[in-house]
Amino acid sequence: MSETPDSAVRTYIDSHRAAFLDDLAEWLRIPSVSAQPERAADVRRSAEWLAAKLRETGFPTAEVWPTAGAPAVFAEWPSDDPQAPTVLVYGHHDVQPAAREDGWDSDPFEPVIRDGRLYARGAADDKGQVFFHTLGVRAHLAATGRTAPAVHLKLLIEGEEESGSPNFRTVVEQHADRLAADAVIVSDTGMWSADTPTVCTGMRGLAECEITLYGPEQDIHSGSFGGAVPNPATAAARLVAALHDEHARVAIPGFYDGVVDLTDRERELFAELPFDEEQWLRTARSTARYGEAGHTTLERIWARPTAEVNGIGGGYQGPGSKTIIPSSAMVKLSFRLVAGQDPDHIEKVVRAWAADALPAGIRHEITFGAATRPCLTPLGHPALQSVVRAMGRAFQQRVRFTREGGSGPAADLQEVLGAPVLFLGISIPSDGWHAPNEKVELDLLLKGVETAAYLWDDLGENRHDAD
């Protein structure tokens, strides 16, 4: 009996599984830690290794792109069909710092397989999830008899994501013509659990600032001057207290301008997830829930904007007492943003809010860091439906939907290229990103391979739906 397309994909993956894992292990042995200057040569070696492996996979073009920091890798494999859609896959090849003494059970840069899991720094974040695309495209070709993918396939794998992607937007802007795509696939995310495959539909953005408050020109005696001149530490406390109203909504005028609210259907889909709130609280090391009234915990961390105090300080911090009015104080704030919010607008309203809230006699300075924009793909977008169908075929069950509460550079791709961003990741929470004993479940990793093998056909066949 002849094989079905799905069984042909699975047969190909099974027969190439060992070689695929050997290659991945070789890449994982390269300690490409972008945050450590002494590892710069290793990050470069990681990029060169990946470019060479992509050429070996079949990509006619695979280049190492230098940046002001660590190098990125670009690859391209045109379809034989000139009308095929263009898809860009994003990921990163740099990893977090790791050392055996951090609590690893084995050397973090010497991959080991135990109980169906591959342990190594980068196994899940993000080398494993980048690398499954190499076997995925080959399985796609083998099962369909093609000599080139059903889509014009491009990859952009950066080398500084774990250092905040300081040069990423510049790279995207400089090479926007070569990176042009009809859809972007981000493989740097995860699923709800091994038993509940999910597709992420969006990530929040981020704006952050530090506010320094100045009062007297030097610390002064609280007995001689207290109660008669403004205290910058008190002003900092009042500023923080004014950040939210009694319903835990951000009280900065204009903060919610443009926010895209959840639809009833999205709220229903979030509610369907098997969410154990008590377990979540234990993971958070917290004893109580708190947040914007009228929203569930998942809605608060995925789809609502936030303002958080990351640090506050001022005055004497040593042992005993020092009865002064301090000359200065500071507050560090961060704002997670959702679709419809503009970081430039957030900076403007925060500056105006602080200026209005502080009393006479308190000077202040506000410094904002680089911002990350939010991104969101509507549930009904045709390209998203292709990802859902491909994952459903691989996992042979219904695929549900999540969002990510964190932030990443995907929004730069969406904004500069004008293409929808879709998320295809197979990592699960227990994989321990950034932690000791990071791992990836091998069964799920191969499901990622299988999903990628189905996705290119689906996007190619449904190209007109996305027009």
Residue pairs with C-beta under 8 A, 6 or more apart in sequence:
3 11
5 143
5 144
5 457
6 393
6 454
8 142
8 143
9 139
9 140
9 142
9 143
9 450
9 453
9 454
10 450
12 138
12 139
12 142
12 143
12 453
13 135
13 139
13 446
13 449
13 450
13 453
16 135
16 138
16 139
17 446
20 131
20 134
20 135
20 449
21 113
21 118
21 442
23 53
23 131
23 134
24 111
24 118
24 127
24 128
24 131
25 111
25 118
25 120
26 49
27 46
27 49
27 50
27 53
27 93
27 122
27 127
27 131
28 109
28 111
28 120
28 121
28 122
28 123
28 127
29 109
29 110
29 111
29 120
30 42
30 45
30 46
30 49
30 109
31 39
31 42
31 95
31 98
31 109
31 121
32 39
32 42
32 43
32 45
32 46
32 47
32 93
32 94
32 95
32 122
32 159
33 39
33 42
33 43
33 94
33 95
33 96
33 97
33 98
33 162
34 43
34 69
34 70
34 94
34 95
34 159
34 160
34 161
34 162
34 163
35 96
35 97
35 162
35 163
36 97
40 70
43 70
43 71
43 93
43 94
43 159
44 64
44 70
44 71
46 93
46 94
46 159
47 64
47 70
47 71
47 72
47 73
47 93
47 157
47 159
48 64
50 62
50 73
50 93
50 130
50 157
51 62
51 63
51 64
51 73
51 75
52 62
53 134
54 62
54 73
54 75
54 134
54 155
55 62
57 134
57 137
57 138
58 77
58 137
58 138
58 141
59 75
59 76
59 77
59 153
59 155
60 76
60 77
60 78
61 74
61 75
61 76
61 77
62 73
62 74
62 75
62 76
63 73
63 74
63 75
64 71
64 72
64 73
65 71
65 72
65 73
65 74
65 171
65 175
67 159
67 160
67 167
67 170
67 171
68 166
68 167
68 170
69 159
69 160
69 163
69 166
69 167
70 94
70 158
70 159
70 160
70 163
71 159
72 156
72 157
72 158
72 159
72 168
72 171
73 93
73 155
73 156
73 157
73 159
74 154
74 155
74 156
74 157
74 175
74 178
74 179
75 154
75 155
76 152
76 153
76 154
76 155
76 178
77 137
77 148
77 149
77 152
77 153
77 154
78 148
78 152
78 153
79 148
79 149
79 150
79 151
79 152
79 153
79 460
80 146
80 147
80 148
81 150
81 460
83 463
84 149
84 150
84 151
84 152
84 460
84 463
85 151
85 152
85 182
85 183
85 459
85 460
85 463
85 466
86 151
86 152
86 154
86 180
86 181
86 182
86 183
87 151
87 152
87 153
87 154
87 181
87 182
87 183
87 184
87 185
87 456
87 459
88 154
88 155
88 156
88 179
88 181
88 183
88 184
88 185
88 413
88 417
88 419
89 130
89 133
89 153
89 154
89 155
89 156
89 184
89 185
89 186
89 187
90 155
90 156
90 157
90 158
90 184
90 185
90 186
90 187
90 188
90 409
90 410
90 413
91 126
91 129
91 130
91 155
91 157
91 158
91 186
91 187
91 188
92 126
92 130
92 157
92 158
92 159
92 160
92 161
92 162
92 188
93 126
93 127
93 130
93 157
93 158
93 159
94 158
94 159
94 160
94 161
94 162
94 163
95 121
95 122
95 125
95 126
95 127
95 162
96 121
96 125
96 162
96 433
96 434
98 104
98 108
98 109
98 121
98 436
98 438
99 108
100 106
100 107
100 108
102 108
102 436
103 436
103 437
104 436
104 437
105 119
105 436
105 437
106 112
106 119
108 120
108 121
108 436
108 438
109 120
109 121
110 120
111 118
111 119
111 120
111 123
112 118
112 119
112 120
113 119
113 442
116 441
116 442
116 443
117 439
117 440
117 441
117 442
118 128
118 439
118 440
118 442
118 445
119 437
119 438
119 439
120 438
120 439
121 438
122 128
122 438
123 431
123 438
123 439
123 440
124 190
124 427
124 431
124 432
124 433
124 438
124 439
124 440
125 188
125 427
125 431
125 433
125 434
125 438
126 161
126 187
126 188
128 427
128 440
128 445
129 187
129 188
129 425
129 426
129 427
129 440
129 445
129 448
130 155
130 157
130 187
132 187
132 426
132 445
132 446
132 448
132 449
132 452
133 155
133 187
133 452
135 449
136 448
136 449
136 450
136 451
136 452
136 453
136 455
137 149
137 153
137 452
137 453
137 456
139 449
139 450
139 452
139 453
140 146
140 149
140 150
140 452
140 453
140 454
140 456
140 457
141 147
141 148
141 149
143 453
144 150
144 457
149 456
149 460
150 456
150 457
150 459
150 460
150 461
151 456
151 459
151 460
153 456
154 178
154 179
154 181
156 172
156 179
156 413
158 165
158 168
158 171
158 409
160 166
160 167
160 168
161 168
161 188
161 408
161 409
164 370
165 408
165 409
165 412
166 370
168 409
168 412
169 409
169 412
169 416
172 179
172 412
172 413
172 416
172 417
173 416
176 416
176 417
179 413
179 417
180 417
180 419
181 417
181 419
182 383
182 419
182 463
182 466
183 383
183 419
183 420
183 421
183 422
183 459
183 466
184 410
184 413
184 414
184 417
184 419
184 420
184 421
184 422
185 387
185 422
185 423
185 424
185 455
186 408
186 410
186 413
186 421
186 422
186 423
186 424
186 425
187 423
187 424
187 425
187 448
188 408
188 425
189 200
189 404
189 423
189 424
189 425
189 427
190 200
190 425
190 426
190 427
190 428
190 429
190 431
191 197
191 198
191 402
191 425
191 426
191 427
191 428
191 444
192 198
192 273
192 274
192 400
192 402
192 428
193 274
193 428
193 429
194 428
194 441
194 443
194 444
196 273
196 274
196 400
197 391
197 392
197 395
197 397
197 399
197 400
197 447
198 273
198 399
198 400
198 401
198 402
199 384
199 387
199 388
199 391
199 399
199 400
199 401
199 402
199 422
199 423
199 424
200 401
200 402
200 403
200 404
200 423
200 425
201 376
201 377
201 378
201 379
201 384
201 401
201 402
201 403
201 423
202 302
202 303
202 338
202 339
202 374
202 375
202 376
202 377
202 403
202 404
203 374
203 375
203 403
203 404
203 406
203 407
203 408
203 410
203 411
203 423
204 302
204 305
204 336
204 337
204 338
204 374
204 403
204 404
204 405
204 406
204 407
205 336
205 337
205 338
205 341
205 343
205 371
205 372
205 373
205 374
205 375
205 407
205 411
206 334
206 335
206 336
206 337
206 343
206 371
206 372
206 407
207 334
207 335
207 337
207 343
207 346
207 347
207 350
207 368
207 369
207 371
207 372
208 310
208 332
208 333
208 334
208 335
208 368
208 369
208 371
209 332
209 333
209 334
209 347
209 350
209 366
209 367
209 368
209 369
210 330
210 331
210 332
210 333
210 366
210 367
211 236
211 239
211 330
211 331
211 332
211 333
211 354
211 364
211 365
211 366
212 328
212 329
212 330
212 364
212 365
212 366
212 367
213 232
213 235
213 236
213 239
213 314
213 328
213 329
213 330
213 331
213 358
213 362
213 363
213 364
214 232
214 327
214 328
214 362
214 363
214 364
214 365
215 229
215 230
215 231
215 232
215 235
215 325
215 326
215 327
215 328
215 361
215 362
215 363
216 225
216 229
216 325
216 327
217 327
218 327
219 315
219 324
219 325
219 326
219 327
220 229
220 324
220 325
220 327
221 323
221 324
221 325
222 323
222 324
222 325
223 323
225 325
226 325
229 325
229 361
230 359
230 360
230 361
230 362
231 325
231 326
232 314
232 326
232 327
232 328
232 329
232 362
233 314
233 315
233 325
233 326
233 329
235 329
235 358
235 359
235 362
236 312
236 314
236 329
236 330
236 331
237 312
238 357
239 331
239 354
239 357
239 358
240 309
240 312
240 331
242 251
242 357
243 250
243 251
243 252
243 307
243 309
243 333
244 250
244 251
244 307
245 251
247 292
247 293
247 294
248 290
248 291
248 292
248 293
249 256
249 292
249 293
250 256
250 305
250 306
250 307
250 335
252 307
252 349
252 350
252 353
253 349
253 352
253 353
254 345
254 348
254 349
254 352
255 305
255 307
255 335
255 346
255 349
256 305
257 341
257 345
257 349
258 340
258 341
258 342
258 345
259 305
259 338
259 339
259 340
259 341
260 338
260 339
260 340
260 376
262 270
262 299
262 303
263 379
265 379
266 303
266 379
266 401
267 296
267 299
269 379
269 400
269 401
270 296
270 298
270 299
270 302
270 303
270 401
270 402
271 296
272 400
273 298
273 400
273 402
275 297
275 298
277 289
277 297
280 297
281 287
281 288
281 289
289 297
291 297
291 300
291 304
292 300
292 304
295 304
300 306
301 405
302 402
302 403
302 404
302 405
303 338
303 403
304 338
305 335
305 336
305 337
305 338
305 341
306 335
306 336
307 333
307 334
307 335
308 333
308 334
308 335
308 336
309 331
309 332
309 333
310 332
310 333
310 334
311 330
311 331
311 332
312 329
312 330
312 331
312 332
313 329
313 330
314 326
314 328
314 329
314 330
315 322
315 324
315 326
315 329
316 322
316 324
316 326
333 350
335 346
335 350
336 405
336 407
337 343
337 346
337 373
337 374
338 374
338 376
339 374
339 375
339 376
340 374
341 374
342 373
343 371
343 372
343 373
344 371
346 371
347 368
347 371
350 366
351 366
354 364
354 366
355 364
358 364
372 407
372 408
372 409
372 411
372 412
373 411
373 412
373 414
373 415
374 407
374 411
375 410
375 411
375 414
375 421
376 403
377 383
377 384
377 420
377 421
377 422
378 384
379 401
381 420
381 422
381 466
382 462
382 465
382 466
383 420
383 422
383 459
383 466
384 420
384 422
385 462
385 465
386 455
386 458
386 459
386 462
387 422
387 423
387 424
387 451
387 455
388 399
389 454
389 458
390 451
390 452
390 454
390 455
390 458
391 399
391 424
391 451
392 398
392 399
393 450
393 451
393 454
394 447
394 448
394 450
394 451
394 454
395 447
395 451
404 423
410 421
410 423
411 421
413 419
413 421
414 420
414 421
424 448
424 451
424 452
424 455
425 448
426 440
426 441
426 444
426 445
426 447
426 448
426 451
427 433
427 440
427 444
428 441
428 444
431 438
431 439
431 440
431 441
432 438
432 439
459 466
